[in-house]
Amino acid sequence: MTRPRPAAPPRRQRRRPVVALLALASAATLTAGVLAALGLDRDRDTGRATADPTAPAQRSGTVTNVVDTTQLAPLKRVVPPDVLVVGASSLTAAEVRKVSRLRGVQDVALVAGGAVQLQNRLVNTFAVDPSTFRSWTPPATARKTELWEALAADKFVASDKAVRELKLHQGLRYPVVAKTIPTMTMGGSGDFGLPGIDMLVSRKMGEQLGLIPNLALLVNAPGADPAALTRAMDRIFRGGAKVVNLNEPQYRQAVSYLELYRRAATTCPGLSWTVLAAIGQVESNHGRNNGPSSAGALGPMQFLPSTWKAYGVDGDGDGKADIMNPYDAIPAAAKYLCAHGAGRGGRSLYQAIYAYNHAHWYVQKVLALAKAYAARYR
């Protein structure tokens, strides 16, 4: 049914903005204010896994400078942030290099930011490249092409929370007060997945508004312990920036593929989440390589479209069973395995995995990875 893809660095899923950020700017500000995170507890240990437990640690991550473009590139992957850093001023290149070299860090992205006034309220704003930044947002938002097209056209987009609280309406024009006072059209809304960030503008508009370059840093680190990573980053910034662990329960819905595997396994009594994690690792490295494969398989669990028609699941309740969406694909994999007897364990489990991909070496690799996951995440 599927074909394993070459391994690539793993990653995870996360979302849910809840943190209050204070914008240090007056109501009549002429320059965009700095963002400062307040009221955040320091890291608590939270269990988490999506990396291949047998793989070596990454030595350094990829630095992505988010720059503006008027051309919207197609969405190729989702890179969920694990840590958000907000500086009191622009973060330095040396600081960013140190972060990118931390154990387990896979990707980092710098963005301009600041506080602007909209509807007589201070709103924390990021200036981003829509083609690049969409990859850092929750899957449902990342797939809203019209949202990112609006951003590329120099409209602003707002969080769902800001739309409710400020009574914003798509298509209407609003004065935005900062270094300058442009009148901007609201181009749409969505869940950005970043606590306290309620507005996005293009980098071009960010420069016009006077947003501070390199004010914030997003970090994707699927191979790192989130609490240990945040402590290491605190040491790098030495109090000059707020470091927010986005994996803490108050900021997340389903922060990781691990959590999705665990949830999906509960739908098939007797099936261990470690088997789903192992299949996800072999098939796409937890969504890092979504195909199509040489056989035409797609998505994080590499379903053939013909198989998806029979086993596709609407896991996130959005009314669609999307083969590319991990919230749908992972429970669909559990459904497929369960239908083939995986919940009975033993030889039945072996045969169910074999049904997933008709190769004995594949079954043996999945079972070995599942055993490694179980040993590491007991």
C-alpha positions in Angstrom: 0.0 0.0 0.0 2.8 2.3 0.7 6.5 2.8 0.0 9.0 4.0 2.6 10.8 7.3 1.7 14.4 8.1 2.4 14.8 9.4 6.0 14.8 13.1 6.6 15.0 15.1 9.8 11.8 14.6 11.9 9.4 17.2 13.1 6.2 17.8 14.9 2.9 19.5 15.2 2.0 22.3 17.6 -0.4 25.2 18.0 -2.6 27.4 20.3 -1.9 31.0 21.1 -2.7 32.0 24.6 0.2 34.0 26.0 -0.3 37.7 26.9 2.4 39.9 25.4 2.8 43.5 26.4 3.5 46.0 23.7 5.9 48.7 25.0 4.4 51.6 23.0 2.1 54.5 23.8 -1.4 54.9 22.5 -0.1 57.7 20.2 3.1 55.9 19.2 4.9 57.0 16.0 7.2 54.0 16.0 6.3 50.4 16.4 6.8 49.2 20.0 8.9 46.2 21.1 7.1 43.0 22.2 7.8 41.7 25.7 6.4 38.4 27.0 5.0 38.6 30.4 3.4 36.2 32.9 5.1 33.1 31.5 6.3 30.4 33.8 9.7 28.9 33.1 9.9 25.5 31.5 8.5 22.4 33.0 9.6 19.0 31.9 7.3 17.8 29.2 7.7 14.4 27.6 8.0 14.5 23.8 9.3 12.5 20.9 9.3 12.5 17.2 12.8 11.8 16.3 14.0 8.4 15.2 15.4 7.1 18.6 18.2 5.3 16.7 19.3 8.4 14.7 22.3 10.5 15.7 21.7 14.0 17.0 21.8 16.9 14.6 24.9 19.1 15.0 23.3 22.3 13.7 20.1 23.6 12.3 19.2 25.6 9.2 18.8 29.4 9.6 16.0 30.8 7.5 15.9 34.5 7.1 12.3 35.4 6.4 12.3 38.0 3.5 9.6 39.5 1.5 8.4 38.3 -1.9 5.5 39.2 -4.0 5.3 35.7 -5.4 3.6 33.1 -3.3 5.4 29.8 -3.4 3.5 26.5 -3.0 3.4 25.0 0.5 5.9 22.1 0.6 6.1 21.3 4.3 5.1 22.4 7.8 7.8 23.3 10.3 6.0 23.7 13.7 7.9 25.9 16.1 8.9 24.5 19.5 10.3 27.7 21.0 9.5 31.4 20.5 12.1 34.0 21.4 11.1 37.6 21.6 13.9 40.1 22.1 14.0 43.5 23.8 15.8 44.6 20.6 17.0 43.0 17.4 18.6 39.6 18.1 22.2 39.3 17.0 23.6 37.0 14.3 25.9 35.5 16.9 23.0 34.6 19.1 21.0 33.0 16.3 24.1 31.0 15.2 24.4 29.7 18.8 20.8 28.6 18.8 21.0 26.9 15.4 23.9 24.8 16.7 22.1 23.5 19.8 21.6 19.8 19.9 18.3 18.8 18.2 17.6 22.1 16.5 16.5 21.6 12.9 15.3 25.0 11.6 15.2 28.6 12.9 13.5 31.6 11.3 14.0 35.3 12.1 11.2 37.8 11.8 10.7 41.5 12.3 8.1 42.4 14.9 6.6 45.1 17.1 3.4 46.6 18.4 1.1 48.7 16.2 -2.2 50.3 16.9 -5.3 48.9 15.3 -8.9 49.8 16.3 -7.4 51.8 19.2 -5.7 48.7 20.6 -2.0 47.7 20.6 -1.6 44.6 18.5 1.6 42.5 18.4 2.6 42.1 14.8 5.1 40.1 12.8 6.4 41.1 9.4 7.0 38.0 7.3 7.5 36.4 3.9 4.2 34.6 3.2 5.9 31.9 1.2 8.2 31.0 4.0 6.3 31.8 7.1 3.2 29.8 6.2 5.3 26.7 6.9 5.6 27.6 10.5 1.8 27.9 11.1 -0.7 25.1 12.0 -1.5 22.9 9.0 -5.1 24.3 8.6 -3.7 27.8 8.4 -0.8 26.9 6.2 -3.1 25.4 3.6 -5.2 28.6 3.4 -3.6 29.8 0.1 -5.9 32.8 -0.1 -4.6 34.0 3.3 -1.0 34.0 2.1 -1.9 35.5 -1.2 -3.5 38.4 0.6 -0.3 38.9 2.7 1.8 38.8 -0.5 -0.5 41.6 -1.8 0.5 43.8 1.3 -2.8 43.3 3.1 -2.8 42.4 6.7 -4.1 39.2 8.2 -5.3 38.8 11.8 -5.6 36.0 14.3 -9.1 34.6 14.9 -8.9 36.1 18.4 -8.1 39.6 17.1 -11.0 39.4 14.6 -13.4 38.6 17.5 -12.1 41.2 19.9 -11.5 44.0 17.5 -14.6 43.3 15.3 -12.6 43.1 12.1 -14.1 42.3 8.8 -12.3 40.8 5.8 -12.1 43.2 2.8 -12.5 46.4 4.9 -9.7 49.0 5.2 -8.3 50.0 8.6 -5.7 52.7 9.6 -2.7 51.1 11.2 -0.8 53.4 13.5 3.0 53.0 13.9 5.9 54.9 12.4 3.6 55.7 9.6 -0.2 55.4 9.4 -1.1 53.4 6.3 -4.6 52.3 5.6 -4.5 48.6 5.1 -7.1 46.0 3.9 -7.8 43.0 6.1 -7.1 40.0 3.9 -8.2 37.2 6.1 -7.7 35.5 9.5 -6.5 32.2 11.0 -4.8 30.5 13.9 -1.1 31.5 13.7 -0.1 29.1 16.4 2.0 31.7 18.2 1.0 33.1 21.6 0.1 36.7 21.7 0.9 37.4 18.0 -2.4 38.7 16.5 -1.4 40.3 13.2 0.8 39.5 10.2 2.0 42.0 7.6 4.4 41.6 4.7 8.1 42.5 5.2 7.6 45.5 2.9 4.7 46.8 5.1 6.7 46.0 8.2 9.5 48.3 7.1 7.0 51.0 6.3 5.4 50.6 9.8 8.8 50.7 11.5 8.8 47.1 12.9 12.0 46.1 14.4 14.2 43.7 12.3 15.1 40.3 13.7 13.0 40.9 16.9 11.8 37.4 17.2 13.1 33.9 16.5 11.1 30.7 15.8 12.9 27.4 16.6 12.0 24.0 15.3 13.8 21.3 17.3 12.2 17.8 17.0 15.3 16.1 18.4 15.5 18.1 21.6 14.0 18.0 25.0 11.9 21.2 25.1 12.7 22.1 28.7 16.5 21.5 28.3 16.5 23.4 25.0 14.7 26.4 26.6 17.2 26.5 29.5 20.1 26.4 27.0 18.6 29.3 25.0 18.1 31.3 28.2 21.8 31.0 28.8 22.5 32.3 25.2 20.3 35.4 25.5 21.1 36.1 29.2 17.9 37.9 30.0 17.9 40.0 26.8 15.0 38.1 25.4 12.0 36.1 26.5 12.3 32.4 25.6 8.9 30.6 25.5 8.6 26.8 25.4 5.7 26.3 23.1 5.4 22.7 24.1 4.0 23.6 27.6 0.4 22.4 27.9 -1.1 25.8 28.1 0.2 26.7 24.6 -0.6 23.5 22.7 -3.4 21.4 21.3 -1.4 18.5 19.7 2.2 19.6 19.9 3.8 16.6 18.4 3.4 13.7 16.1 4.0 11.6 19.3 0.8 12.9 20.7 -1.1 12.2 17.5 0.3 8.7 17.4 -0.8 8.1 21.0 -4.3 9.5 20.4 -4.8 7.4 17.2 -3.7 4.2 18.9 -6.5 4.5 21.4 -9.0 3.9 18.5 -7.6 0.4 18.1 -7.4 -1.5 21.4 -4.3 -3.5 21.5 -2.4 -1.4 19.0 0.7 0.3 20.5 1.3 4.0 19.5 5.0 2.9 19.0 3.9 1.0 15.9 2.3 4.1 14.4 5.4 6.1 15.3 7.6 3.6 13.6 5.5 3.6 10.4 5.4 7.4 10.4 9.2 7.4 10.8 9.8 5.0 7.9 7.2 6.4 5.6 7.8 10.2 5.8 10.0 10.8 8.8 7.0 12.3 10.6 5.8 14.4 7.7 9.2 15.6 6.5 8.8 13.9 3.2 5.2 13.7 2.1 5.7 12.3 -1.4 4.4 11.4 -3.8 6.5 8.2 -3.7 7.4 6.3 -6.9 4.2 4.3 -6.4 2.1 7.5 -5.9 1.7 7.3 -2.2 1.0 10.6 -0.4 1.1 12.3 3.0 2.8 11.7 6.3 1.6 8.1 6.4 2.0 7.5 2.7 -1.4 6.3 1.6 -2.2 5.4 -2.0 -5.2 7.5 -3.0 -7.2 4.4 -3.8 -6.6 3.1 -0.3 -7.4 6.5 1.2 -10.9 6.3 -0.3 -11.6 3.3 1.9 -9.7 4.3 5.1 -9.5 8.1 5.1 -10.5 9.7 8.4 -11.5 13.3 9.3 -9.4 13.4 12.5 -9.6 17.1 13.1 -13.3 17.6 12.5 -12.9 20.1 9.7 -15.3 18.2 7.4 -12.5 16.8 5.2 -10.4 13.7 5.2 -7.2 15.1 3.9 -4.5 12.6 2.9 -1.8 15.3 3.6 -3.0 16.3 7.0 -1.4 14.4 9.9 -4.5 14.9 12.0 -6.4 12.8 9.4 -3.6 10.5 8.1 -2.4 9.1 11.4 -5.8 7.9 12.7 -6.4 6.6 9.2 -3.3 4.5 9.5 -4.6 3.2 12.9 -7.9 2.4 11.2 -6.2 0.5 8.4 -3.9 -1.5 10.8 -6.8 -2.3 13.1 -8.9 -3.6 10.2 -6.1 -5.9 9.3 -5.8 -7.3 12.9 -3.1 -5.2 14.4 -4.9 -5.0 17.7 -4.5 -8.7 18.3 -0.7 -8.4 18.4 1.8 -11.2 17.7 1.5 -12.7 14.3 -1.6 -10.7 13.5 0.4 -7.5 14.1 3.1 -8.7 11.8 0.6 -9.5 9.0 -1.2 -6.1 9.5 2.1 -4.2 9.0 2.9 -6.5 6.0 -0.5 -5.5 4.6 0.6 -1.8 5.0 3.7 -2.5 2.9 4.2 -5.9 1.3 7.9 -6.4 2.3 9.3 -8.5 5.2 12.2 -6.2 5.6 9.7 -3.3 6.1 7.9 -5.2 8.8 11.1 -6.0 10.6 12.3 -2.4 10.4 8.9 -1.1 11.8 9.0 -3.6 14.6 12.6 -2.7 15.5 11.8 1.0 15.5 8.7 0.4 17.6 10.8 -1.4 20.1 13.3 1.4 20.2 10.5 4.0 20.8 9.1 1.8 23.6 12.5 1.6 25.3 13.1 5.3 25.1 9.6 6.7 25.9 8.4 4.4 28.6 
